[in-house]
Amino acid sequence: VKVKHLAEARKVFSGATNYIVWIQPEGSEAYQNVGALQVDKNLQGTHTTTIPYKNFKVLITPEMSSMGQTPTGPAVFEQRVMRQ
């Protein structure tokens, strides 16, 4: 995931300290925390991970902790991924 011009997390959601990247495998109701999105002073960020699923949803939310088990902040990005 690469982002540009992403506002500081605390400006999007009160008390947030970072952005978390979540995945939701197709057919599952649960989201999985796959790590924090590292955003620099130029408001650009990246997160790299390996996903074992072909079809899943990616969600990015501002959160108060990087250890959360479910998204609580508002989604700033959401995309469904379908690979063959």
Phi, psi and omega in degrees: 000132175231136179228154174226148176060038179269121181301155176302140184305321182294338178278341181267323185216118184306126179090352181290143179245343181198174174255140178245138175264127180241150169234150175229106179300145178304134179088357180250147175271340186271144172263150177244129177284117180252008172128171181274141174276119182276111181251130182267183183293343176269009179063032174247144181213161177216154171210130180239133177205166176251131182248127182276005184254148176277322183237125183197167175251140174253135180226138174237128180226149171282134184224158179277343181216147177276357183260008183301152180259342177216150178294137176237330180279168178290142180290130174258348177205138176210129181211135175270135181243129179228116179247153179260000000 
